[in-house]
Amino acid sequence: MNKISKAMSLSTKKTYAVASVVALVVMLAGCTRNTNPAVTPAVEPPASEQPSLTVQEQQIVDTLTTPEAPLSEPQESLPAPAFGTQTKSAHFVSSNPAHEDILSSALDAVVFTFNFDIEPASTVSVKSASGTEYAVGDPIVGADLLTLTQNVSDLPPGDYTVSYSACWPDQTCHPGQFEFALR
């Protein structure tokens, strides 16, 4: 046999081996789920031929098939937020959270990204719908001068408005605003 014939022979053997494994996997999968509507599902054996369960096994089955009562009283949910229009300052790229985000867990800070250097004179306010301020300390300008981080205190569930004034090296400042919710 020449090298090409040997390679083809080896390749054919590998193909048959892979095909056999795939066929076995398909057969095993077919044992647990019938996806072919043309095939009639197996008939359950009569109850007299089914193995009986021990008392403990029957209790487990009963526990798993009996609907449970709710573990606690349903909680009052907050109404869906009615977000306003976002106002973006010059050079604004993104924020985290973003406008109209609905968060499921509290955050420690609001982070802005800009495409122009930010100055420490920038300001940020994070207020609840009732007007409570949650911004803590001054905003922090990142080392790259393109990010601005405002730490916040523990936010309870509710709607929030973030107002900011992004300031540039030429001492001009541009306002922006967006809203998010915590549920």
N, C-alpha and C positions, 0 to 999 in steps of 0.2 A: 504494500500500500504506500502510496506517496503521501507527502505531508498534507496536501489539500484534502485527500480522502480521509486521513486520520482526523484532521481538524473537523471535517464535516461529520464524521462518525461520532466524535466526542461531543460536538455541538448538538447533534440529534439526540444523543443519550441524555444530555443535560435538559434539553427541551422536554423530552418525555418525563423526566424526573420532576421537573417543575410542574408540568401539566398534571401529573399524578397527585402531587401535593395540593394543587389548586382544586382538583376534583374532589379530593378527600375533604378539604375545608368546606367546599360548597355542599357536599353531602351532609356534613355535620351541622352546618348552618341550617340546612333544610329540615333537620330533625327538630329544630326548636321553633321554626317559623315557616309557615307556608305562604310564599309570595306568588305562587302560580295559581290563578283562579281556575284553571282547567283541571287541577288536581283536587279531588275530593278529600277533605280532611278525614283523618282516622276517626272511627267511632269510639266513643268512650265505652269501656267494658261495663257490663251491668254491675250495679252496686254490690251484688253478691260475690263478684269476682275481684273487686277492688280490695287492696290490703286495708285492714282495719287500723285505725290510729289509736295510739295509747291515749290515756286521759290527758297527759301533759301535752302531747302533740295536738290533740283536739283543742285544748285551751289556747295554744299558740295560734292555731288557725282561726279560732273564734276572735281572738284579740286583734289579729291582722285584718279580719273582714268586717268587724263591727265599727260603724262610724263613731268617731269620738266627739264629745262635746267640746266646744272651744275652751282653750286653756285659760283665757281671760276675757273680760268684757271687751267688745270692740272699742277701739280708740276713736275719738273724734278726729276726723281728718281736716286739715286746713283746706280752704277753698283753693281752686286753681289760681295761680298768680295771673294778674293782668299787667303784663309788662308794657312799659312805655317805649318810646323811641330812643335808640342809643345815639348819643352824641360823641363823635370821635374827635380828639384833638389832632392837631397837625402831627405827623410822624408816628401816630399810633399804629402798632402792628397787631397786638393781641393782648388779651388779659386772661388770667386764671383766677377765679371763674370767668367764663365768657358771658356776654349779654344773653339773657334768657336761660341760663343754665339752671337746672333744678337739681340741687345736691341732696344726697341721701345721708351724708355725714358732714360734720362741722369741719371747717378749715381753720388754719392758724394764721394765714396771711392771704392778702390779695396781691397778685404779681402782675405787673404791666411790662410789656416789651415795646420798645420804640425803635425806629430806624435812624435816630439822631441822638446825639449826646444829651443826657438829662442832667439838670443841675439840682443841688440839694435844696434849692428854694421851692421845689415842687411840693404840692400838698395833696392829701387824700382824706376823704371822709367816707365812712361806711356806716350808714344809718338804717335802722329798722323802719317799718311802716309807721310806727308810733313816734319816730323822731329820735330814738335813743342812739347815741353815738357808740360805735364799737371799735373804732380805730384806736390803737394804743401806740403812743409815742409818735415820733416823726417818721416819715417814709425813708427807706434806706435805698440809696443809689448803688447799684451793683458795680463791681470792679470794671465791667465792660462799658459802663456809662450808658448802657442801653436798656437796663432793667430797673424797675422801681418796685420795691416791696413794702407793703404796708401791713404790719402785724395787726391782728384783731383779737379781742377778748372772746370768751366763750359765746358763740352765737346760738341762741335758742332757735327752734324752728320758726320760720316766718319769711317775709319778703324783705329784701334789702336793696338800697340804692347806694351806688358807689359814685361819688363825685370827686373829680380830681382836677388839678391844675398842673400841667406839665410845663416846666420851665427849661429854657435853652440857654446856652452860653452867652447869647447876646442880651440876656435878661428879659426876653419876651416870654410870656406864659400863655398857654392855650388851654381852655377848659374842655372837659369831657365828662360823660356820665353814662352809666349802664346799670342794669338791674339783674339780680339773681334771686333765687329762693332756696331755702333749706327746708326739707320736709322730713 
